[in-house]
Amino acid sequence: MLLAVTLGLSSCGNTIRGIGNDLGNAVDATQDAGRSVANSVN
């Protein structure tokens, strides 16, 4: 039982970190796109 709980918590932590990485990448991509648009206007 303890092993099952431990595995469940560790996989949950990995999922949360994965979501954080995905959101960070989306923010970076959005900022890069904004810079590209700003540079093309100038």
PDB file of N, CA, C and O in Angstrom:
ATOM      1  N   MET A   1       0.828  -1.199   0.000  1.00  0.00           N
ATOM      2  CA  MET A   1       0.000   0.000   0.000  1.00  0.00           C
ATOM      3  C   MET A   1       0.868   1.257   0.000  1.00  0.00           C
ATOM      4  O   MET A   1       0.623   2.191  -0.763  1.00  0.00           O
ATOM      5  N   LEU A   2       1.875   1.269   0.856  1.00  0.00           N
ATOM      6  CA  LEU A   2       2.762   2.438   0.923  1.00  0.00           C
ATOM      7  C   LEU A   2       3.485   2.653  -0.402  1.00  0.00           C
ATOM      8  O   LEU A   2       3.671   3.790  -0.837  1.00  0.00           O
ATOM      9  N   LEU A   3       3.888   1.568  -1.035  1.00  0.00           N
ATOM     10  CA  LEU A   3       4.562   1.661  -2.330  1.00  0.00           C
ATOM     11  C   LEU A   3       3.647   2.281  -3.384  1.00  0.00           C
ATOM     12  O   LEU A   3       4.079   3.112  -4.183  1.00  0.00           O
ATOM     13  N   ALA A   4       2.387   1.871  -3.379  1.00  0.00           N
ATOM     14  CA  ALA A   4       1.429   2.414  -4.348  1.00  0.00           C
ATOM     15  C   ALA A   4       1.240   3.916  -4.138  1.00  0.00           C
ATOM     16  O   ALA A   4       1.186   4.676  -5.105  1.00  0.00           O
ATOM     17  N   VAL A   5       1.141   4.342  -2.887  1.00  0.00           N
ATOM     18  CA  VAL A   5       0.976   5.776  -2.590  1.00  0.00           C
ATOM     19  C   VAL A   5       2.218   6.553  -3.024  1.00  0.00           C
ATOM     20  O   VAL A   5       2.110   7.634  -3.602  1.00  0.00           O
ATOM     21  N   THR A   6       3.381   6.002  -2.745  1.00  0.00           N
ATOM     22  CA  THR A   6       4.629   6.671  -3.117  1.00  0.00           C
ATOM     23  C   THR A   6       4.735   6.828  -4.632  1.00  0.00           C
ATOM     24  O   THR A   6       5.096   7.894  -5.128  1.00  0.00           O
ATOM     25  N   LEU A   7       4.420   5.768  -5.356  1.00  0.00           N
ATOM     26  CA  LEU A   7       4.473   5.841  -6.820  1.00  0.00           C
ATOM     27  C   LEU A   7       3.447   6.843  -7.351  1.00  0.00           C
ATOM     28  O   LEU A   7       3.732   7.585  -8.291  1.00  0.00           O
ATOM     29  N   GLY A   8       2.280   6.866  -6.763  1.00  0.00           N
ATOM     30  CA  GLY A   8       1.244   7.803  -7.198  1.00  0.00           C
ATOM     31  C   GLY A   8       1.671   9.245  -6.994  1.00  0.00           C
ATOM     32  O   GLY A   8       1.463  10.087  -7.867  1.00  0.00           O
ATOM     33  N   LEU A   9       2.271   9.534  -5.840  1.00  0.00           N
ATOM     34  CA  LEU A   9       2.708  10.902  -5.568  1.00  0.00           C
ATOM     35  C   LEU A   9       3.857  11.321  -6.471  1.00  0.00           C
ATOM     36  O   LEU A   9       3.902  12.465  -6.923  1.00  0.00           O
ATOM     37  N   SER A  10       4.784  10.411  -6.739  1.00  0.00           N
ATOM     38  CA  SER A  10       5.916  10.780  -7.590  1.00  0.00           C
ATOM     39  C   SER A  10       5.457  11.031  -9.025  1.00  0.00           C
ATOM     40  O   SER A  10       5.970  11.932  -9.689  1.00  0.00           O
ATOM     41  N   SER A  11       4.502  10.249  -9.504  1.00  0.00           N
ATOM     42  CA  SER A  11       4.022  10.476 -10.871  1.00  0.00           C
ATOM     43  C   SER A  11       3.225  11.774 -10.948  1.00  0.00           C
ATOM     44  O   SER A  11       3.262  12.468 -11.964  1.00  0.00           O
ATOM     45  N   CYS A  12       2.516  12.099  -9.896  1.00  0.00           N
ATOM     46  CA  CYS A  12       1.782  13.363  -9.849  1.00  0.00           C
ATOM     47  C   CYS A  12       2.758  14.536  -9.900  1.00  0.00           C
ATOM     48  O   CYS A  12       2.520  15.521 -10.598  1.00  0.00           O
ATOM     49  N   GLY A  13       3.858  14.423  -9.154  1.00  0.00           N
ATOM     50  CA  GLY A  13       4.868  15.471  -9.180  1.00  0.00           C
ATOM     51  C   GLY A  13       5.462  15.649 -10.567  1.00  0.00           C
ATOM     52  O   GLY A  13       5.704  16.774 -11.004  1.00  0.00           O
ATOM     53  N   ASN A  14       5.696  14.547 -11.254  1.00  0.00           N
ATOM     54  CA  ASN A  14       6.237  14.627 -12.609  1.00  0.00           C
ATOM     55  C   ASN A  14       5.248  15.307 -13.539  1.00  0.00           C
ATOM     56  O   ASN A  14       5.645  16.089 -14.403  1.00  0.00           O
ATOM     57  N   THR A  15       3.963  15.015 -13.372  1.00  0.00           N
ATOM     58  CA  THR A  15       2.942  15.637 -14.221  1.00  0.00           C
ATOM     59  C   THR A  15       2.898  17.135 -13.983  1.00  0.00           C
ATOM     60  O   THR A  15       2.814  17.917 -14.931  1.00  0.00           O
ATOM     61  N   ILE A  16       2.955  17.538 -12.721  1.00  0.00           N
ATOM     62  CA  ILE A  16       2.915  18.974 -12.408  1.00  0.00           C
ATOM     63  C   ILE A  16       4.134  19.681 -12.991  1.00  0.00           C
ATOM     64  O   ILE A  16       4.015  20.771 -13.550  1.00  0.00           O
ATOM     65  N   ARG A  17       5.301  19.064 -12.862  1.00  0.00           N
ATOM     66  CA  ARG A  17       6.509  19.667 -13.452  1.00  0.00           C
ATOM     67  C   ARG A  17       6.378  19.735 -14.969  1.00  0.00           C
ATOM     68  O   ARG A  17       6.787  20.720 -15.584  1.00  0.00           O
ATOM     69  N   GLY A  18       5.810  18.695 -15.576  1.00  0.00           N
ATOM     70  CA  GLY A  18       5.633  18.686 -17.032  1.00  0.00           C
ATOM     71  C   GLY A  18       4.719  19.805 -17.496  1.00  0.00           C
ATOM     72  O   GLY A  18       4.980  20.459 -18.506  1.00  0.00           O
ATOM     73  N   ILE A  19       3.635  20.019 -16.742  1.00  0.00           N
ATOM     74  CA  ILE A  19       2.717  21.106 -17.093  1.00  0.00           C
ATOM     75  C   ILE A  19       3.429  22.449 -16.955  1.00  0.00           C
ATOM     76  O   ILE A  19       3.251  23.341 -17.785  1.00  0.00           O
ATOM     77  N   GLY A  20       4.232  22.589 -15.909  1.00  0.00           N
ATOM     78  CA  GLY A  20       4.988  23.831 -15.729  1.00  0.00           C
ATOM     79  C   GLY A  20       5.942  24.076 -16.878  1.00  0.00           C
ATOM     80  O   GLY A  20       6.075  25.204 -17.354  1.00  0.00           O
ATOM     81  N   ASN A  21       6.611  23.017 -17.327  1.00  0.00           N
ATOM     82  CA  ASN A  21       7.528  23.163 -18.463  1.00  0.00           C
ATOM     83  C   ASN A  21       6.773  23.533 -19.729  1.00  0.00           C
ATOM     84  O   ASN A  21       7.229  24.378 -20.499  1.00  0.00           O
ATOM     85  N   ASP A  22       5.617  22.904 -19.953  1.00  0.00           N
ATOM     86  CA  ASP A  22       4.820  23.207 -21.142  1.00  0.00           C
ATOM     87  C   ASP A  22       4.360  24.653 -21.128  1.00  0.00           C
ATOM     88  O   ASP A  22       4.419  25.338 -22.149  1.00  0.00           O
ATOM     89  N   LEU A  23       3.901  25.121 -19.973  1.00  0.00           N
ATOM     90  CA  LEU A  23       3.452  26.517 -19.881  1.00  0.00           C
ATOM     91  C   LEU A  23       4.616  27.471 -20.104  1.00  0.00           C
ATOM     92  O   LEU A  23       4.469  28.494 -20.772  1.00  0.00           O
ATOM     93  N   GLY A  24       5.772  27.134 -19.541  1.00  0.00           N
ATOM     94  CA  GLY A  24       6.944  27.978 -19.742  1.00  0.00           C
ATOM     95  C   GLY A  24       7.336  28.062 -21.209  1.00  0.00           C
ATOM     96  O   GLY A  24       7.690  29.132 -21.703  1.00  0.00           O
ATOM     97  N   ASN A  25       7.272  26.930 -21.903  1.00  0.00           N
ATOM     98  CA  ASN A  25       7.602  26.917 -23.326  1.00  0.00           C
ATOM     99  C   ASN A  25       6.589  27.728 -24.128  1.00  0.00           C
ATOM    100  O   ASN A  25       6.956  28.416 -25.080  1.00  0.00           O
ATOM    101  N   ALA A  26       5.315  27.649 -23.745  1.00  0.00           N
ATOM    102  CA  ALA A  26       4.284  28.419 -24.455  1.00  0.00           C
ATOM    103  C   ALA A  26       4.513  29.911 -24.262  1.00  0.00           C
ATOM    104  O   ALA A  26       4.354  30.689 -25.203  1.00  0.00           O
ATOM    105  N   VAL A  27       4.884  30.315 -23.060  1.00  0.00           N
ATOM    106  CA  VAL A  27       5.163  31.734 -22.794  1.00  0.00           C
ATOM    107  C   VAL A  27       6.366  32.185 -23.612  1.00  0.00           C
ATOM    108  O   VAL A  27       6.343  33.259 -24.212  1.00  0.00           O
ATOM    109  N   ASP A  28       7.410  31.374 -23.639  1.00  0.00           N
ATOM    110  CA  ASP A  28       8.598  31.725 -24.429  1.00  0.00           C
ATOM    111  C   ASP A  28       8.239  31.872 -25.900  1.00  0.00           C
ATOM    112  O   ASP A  28       8.684  32.814 -26.556  1.00  0.00           O
ATOM    113  N   ALA A  29       7.448  30.959 -26.419  1.00  0.00           N
ATOM    114  CA  ALA A  29       7.069  31.017 -27.832  1.00  0.00           C
ATOM    115  C   ALA A  29       6.244  32.265 -28.118  1.00  0.00           C
ATOM    116  O   ALA A  29       6.416  32.903 -29.156  1.00  0.00           O
ATOM    117  N   THR A  30       5.354  32.610 -27.203  1.00  0.00           N
ATOM    118  CA  THR A  30       4.530  33.813 -27.383  1.00  0.00           C
ATOM    119  C   THR A  30       5.400  35.064 -27.384  1.00  0.00           C
ATOM    120  O   THR A  30       5.196  35.962 -28.202  1.00  0.00           O
ATOM    121  N   GLN A  31       6.364  35.128 -26.477  1.00  0.00           N
ATOM    122  CA  GLN A  31       7.248  36.291 -26.431  1.00  0.00           C
ATOM    123  C   GLN A  31       8.086  36.385 -27.701  1.00  0.00           C
ATOM    124  O   GLN A  31       8.281  37.475 -28.237  1.00  0.00           O
ATOM    125  N   ASP A  32       8.582  35.244 -28.185  1.00  0.00           N
ATOM    126  CA  ASP A  32       9.369  35.250 -29.418  1.00  0.00           C
ATOM    127  C   ASP A  32       8.526  35.726 -30.600  1.00  0.00           C
ATOM    128  O   ASP A  32       9.002  36.483 -31.447  1.00  0.00           O
ATOM    129  N   ALA A  33       7.279  35.277 -30.649  1.00  0.00           N
ATOM    130  CA  ALA A  33       6.398  35.702 -31.733  1.00  0.00           C
ATOM    131  C   ALA A  33       6.148  37.202 -31.650  1.00  0.00           C
ATOM    132  O   ALA A  33       6.122  37.888 -32.673  1.00  0.00           O
ATOM    133  N   GLY A  34       5.965  37.711 -30.438  1.00  0.00           N
ATOM    134  CA  GLY A  34       5.763  39.153 -30.278  1.00  0.00           C
ATOM    135  C   GLY A  34       6.973  39.943 -30.726  1.00  0.00           C
ATOM    136  O   GLY A  34       6.834  40.989 -31.359  1.00  0.00           O
ATOM    137  N   ARG A  35       8.169  39.448 -30.400  1.00  0.00           N
ATOM    138  CA  ARG A  35       9.384  40.137 -30.842  1.00  0.00           C
ATOM    139  C   ARG A  35       9.509  40.101 -32.364  1.00  0.00           C
ATOM    140  O   ARG A  35       9.922  41.085 -32.979  1.00  0.00           O
ATOM    141  N   SER A  36       9.159  38.987 -32.959  1.00  0.00           N
ATOM    142  CA  SER A  36       9.249  38.875 -34.425  1.00  0.00           C
ATOM    143  C   SER A  36       8.315  39.881 -35.093  1.00  0.00           C
ATOM    144  O   SER A  36       8.696  40.533 -36.065  1.00  0.00           O
ATOM    145  N   VAL A  37       7.115  40.005 -34.584  1.00  0.00           N
ATOM    146  CA  VAL A  37       6.166  40.961 -35.147  1.00  0.00           C
ATOM    147  C   VAL A  37       6.681  42.383 -34.954  1.00  0.00           C
ATOM    148  O   VAL A  37       6.611  43.199 -35.873  1.00  0.00           O
ATOM    149  N   ALA A  38       7.195  42.683 -33.773  1.00  0.00           N
ATOM    150  CA  ALA A  38       7.702  44.035 -33.509  1.00  0.00           C
ATOM    151  C   ALA A  38       8.875  44.345 -34.428  1.00  0.00           C
ATOM    152  O   ALA A  38       8.980  45.456 -34.948  1.00  0.00           O
ATOM    153  N   ASN A  39       9.756  43.375 -34.631  1.00  0.00           N
ATOM    154  CA  ASN A  39      10.914  43.602 -35.498  1.00  0.00           C
ATOM    155  C   ASN A  39      10.505  43.777 -36.961  1.00  0.00           C
ATOM    156  O   ASN A  39      11.124  44.560 -37.681  1.00  0.00           O
ATOM    157  N   SER A  40       9.491  43.070 -37.403  1.00  0.00           N
ATOM    158  CA  SER A  40       9.071  43.193 -38.793  1.00  0.00           C
ATOM    159  C   SER A  40       8.374  44.522 -39.053  1.00  0.00           C
ATOM    160  O   SER A  40       8.401  45.018 -40.179  1.00  0.00           O
ATOM    161  N   VAL A  41       7.759  45.100 -38.045  1.00  0.00           N
ATOM    162  CA  VAL A  41       7.089  46.400 -38.192  1.00  0.00           C
ATOM    163  C   VAL A  41       8.121  47.509 -38.303  1.00  0.00           C
ATOM    164  O   VAL A  41       7.937  48.463 -39.060  1.00  0.00           O
ATOM    165  N   ASN A  42       9.206  47.384 -37.550  1.00  0.00           N
ATOM    166  CA  ASN A  42      10.240  48.425 -37.603  1.00  0.00           C
ATOM    167  C   ASN A  42      10.911  48.315 -38.911  1.00  0.00           C
ATOM    168  O   ASN A  42      11.826  49.086 -39.202  1.00  0.00           O
TER     169      ASN A  42
END
